[in-house]
Amino acid sequence: MPVAHSGFGTFSNPVELICWDPNSGHVLGVYNDGNLFKWHPFNDKATVVVPADATALKCSPSGLFVVTSDDSGTLKIWTLENLSLVYQLSYASTVNDLAISPDGKRVYDLRGAYCNIWEPNLLIRLAEPDDRGSEMSSTSSGSTHISNVSESISEMHEPVEALAIGRKTSMYCTGHRNGALQIFESSGKMIQYQGSTSLAIDHVAWSDEENYLAVADVETRVCVKRVNETLSPLTTVFEERLGKSVQQLLFNKTETLLLATTEHTINVWTVEETPVLTAKSFANEPYQWINHPFNEALVVAIGPEDIRVLVLVSSEKLTTSAATTRLPGTHVKRILVSGDGSRIFLYLSQAWHNSTQTNRLLLINTADLDVSGLGHAKSITALALPENIQNHIDRPLGFIRPSSVRNGRESSLGDDQLTFLSTNGWLCTFSLDVAGNNASFKRYFFLPQDWLNGESLELAQVTPVGTLFCPKDGEVGLIRNGFRNEWLGGTQSI
């Protein structure tokens, strides 16, 4: 309930925040106890004070309302006339700063690295001249209006730290910062949930047939879970601790072995209730691993100095290329394999002494990974994409085939096209069979600006049928059929 205080410029508590309404000449402020007050320097008959627990404050340009936030992240809208609370929105994240749009329809808040935009219906109505009187008239009776406060709750989800998409059905799994694990059908319907463990999940990986799921958390624990067709709760097959942060998890194609790597070790277990550590070796360089596209007994390790082809069960080195990616300071960020397995796409970053970073995009023909000569090194030629194409690519997302996109299922017909996010936020495709002066890419759709943050895009992927999976605000956004229709005039010749 508002409380009246008299006395020119007399305040019972120190003032922490202040703003001025030029329309009425009132000064709005917040005491150090969080109470909100209104005061006029030339008409000091009364100062109105209300409990608000406010930590941030902004006056609307129209002079109709004032917005505050508190330590719990709740936004509150008050009438400026008598400081009656008319709206509040709960969102569990601390507000660093507030702003109000010039037309008074939107409230902006800064929380961490993100700016949120809120557009309550109340403010839209207040912005209409015919509605201002009726909307605010009920507040003139004082505190009785507080019982009619409009309230909204916006749920904040724990950020997605890991995302794995099943190869067979596009069923997908998310691992979260609070340790929660969620499994969804390709439609986005949640079918499994394992609650918080307070240990952030760093990595998740599906086996090819989606019968097993591997999970690694910040406590260096690796856990393999069996996924049942009946969608009953996940059962744990085995758990192991590596003692060092896990960098990658990979099942072999037959789902009988699991590879888990740390910065300097390579570990291979059998997938069974009593796992056998079949191989453990040490690596001086960080590698990214994939299954060999054509030989289920082999894996391919790609690092900054060389490419290695190994028998997974024994980690026996078969062949090494020492010339392909010999770029000191290079980090392999992502590996993509074309739909027919004939080409391997490398997304590399290279750090320089001046703290800048350059991304490089290279192609390797799988046929060049010849394993006939055991233990013999050979040189492999890595092909760079046309320079102007590289300049347009912010990050690669996956391979699609036009026939797969049209039919909604994987097809062996047609050429593979690389999907990528362009530097200006468009989703594009580039045909690997066209190069040189004829190189061009096609634009299809662009992502909203609030989707274009590095944290979300690091995990974003496009499946062979053209569905984009992109984490945002603790959930995964799905965009289907986006590659069916090219944006008019979208072909960019370079």
Steps between C-alpha positions, in 0.01 A plus 500: 500500500642844410620706795507884504801690634523877532799731507686654207780271384495300821572129451511247779751270323792546261393504134656231277331560162329797342323597176300804388167523320517815282125486433396565861829616647495221759813330625476122542751316712588194703621507860775266613233277656344446154193719556380703200413868547358790297579861587449843337758768586253791459190340646620320808167446669545126491759239407353163404697193609421134425684175581659373177832323581624685192855465367445674163270784392382670179229758423290470185534776236122552514498572873231237559699231677829401658676161483708336773674165543604316815767249604287205390479635144133605523397802292227725646304775326356778719269788412691823533192680632488324836751211473237227478635164383320399179721229349782269596699239309707231672816379328767337716812685391660815640436824309806717437325790328161616366375709209158594357428551130417857386138400425466339845391161361807299592727447798859391440711336767861387501566170679852363477602507133141512370250777434135400546212690340162493673177629348217462755147556369458763770766723342356454151162618630659793683667609177158547339366850582138381528591235754722700732222649705306177547811294570636732766178635649461203730830590662379840617327342796838418648618167627175315434622431146788289623268201534449510121868478412563322171774242549705299254759231567769430243675173575878501472650170387846377586735565205566216256863393534492196269283388207498166317271414207430136417614386158208260450187696600632848593394436859710744699641537849597812695735523798464800730709705737309369803565138400154436354474270198208520257410286198257616231337348196592666170170690528622673817284298742688414820502125568766465772615723784765439763511767767773729621817358652666843549785379277501665159491264203782570255441240227230265372528254210259256332594162360411458131186291566399721796509207743760663726575847627836607644515790747798682653477755783738754654607247763674303218241222531403309185168317510346276233121464508277258314200651321199268492248493217219506756629839618528370854759675722858485376710222650868547577731252328822620666678800650869588496705796624787632291646748747534761224247706311340304216545652155304259279280189508456269199333159455625272226255414223406163648423649845743262671773749594516850647789739450551778756785748472659750735768754416774236492334156524292277273282243677295221339249287694274216404132592535384251762410493868855406595694709250846400387753772430623359171739783420659799665761714332645847530493782248717809487254687280125561538300299247141496381368152420251352252414149389652409165219549246558162327675272749317434827815369669685829457491851640658816364682743731561849363735739675710810431805299392366188332210269420501147638295195414478247782342168593275607785521180703876517535587858404758349265619770265458399137589803295592859567493810288742761625442760232127563496439741786847595614404841633647579844240656726212351302197361682253261334160645593266275303511206257216431257466197271307519172190285462671247274810494722730598216616829649601624843462869577728667757417821682823633651598806697850638526615730778757771431747680725288817503208304656302497175348183357456382142258228391594260220283256307658195336373193313656153501405217267433189708659287227834662586490336845655185359552236771657236280851588606506425871712737700616703200451875493377665184420850389136601460389808313246716680301725268404849610161644410508799264621798698193712439276216617709469815462872562121461514495203741464573869468130592408177318192312626470175303442335163166467322381361168219674311318167450512431875364845579210459255405150619559557871726194525860420412565423134804381307402706197648837411812686603594590855465864596668664795266703721651791686416814692625802311679791662179707477273237658356320195465122468663408170610201291803446280546215251837330543497392136527857375823688552715776360341786309164321491474474878180637652283447803127523561324686779183359659408675826663701775509451875356760740764721655450355848591153365837620375706448813806280510379288789196377305668470162788287627253211530277580200466227236310429178389140434513335153126569447554872563379551859690760700555426870609812690515529882364821649406599857525146635293342222563387142332682215409288195458654155365256242460536123716812499711370210211409271452845353790720410469869579415686178816637351694298755775352279819690567760468226850592600 
